[in-house]
Amino acid sequence: MDIRFTLLPNGKITDMTVFHSSGDKAMDAAAWHALQHAAPFHRLPRRFHGKRIMLQFNFLYNQAPVDEQHSAPSGEPRH
């Protein structure tokens, strides 16, 4: 999933938007909240003279293969 946002010189973020959903609402929400709770970031360096930086964070996660997601409890054969 990808989130686009604007970083202000004071470290605050604004204009957060989901650019590309993972297709899993819970995973999207977790990524969204992770970014919100990471803010504010450190102030940008004094030599940065812009009004803002536009960024895109890409969140990746691994899912177990389908046969592992639906495996039988330990000791029982898989079908």
Secondary structure, DSSP 4 states (H G I P E B T S, - for coil): -EEEEEE-TTS-EEEEEEEE--S-HHHHHHHHHHHHHH-S-PPPPTT--SS-EEEEEE-------HHHHTPPPTTS---
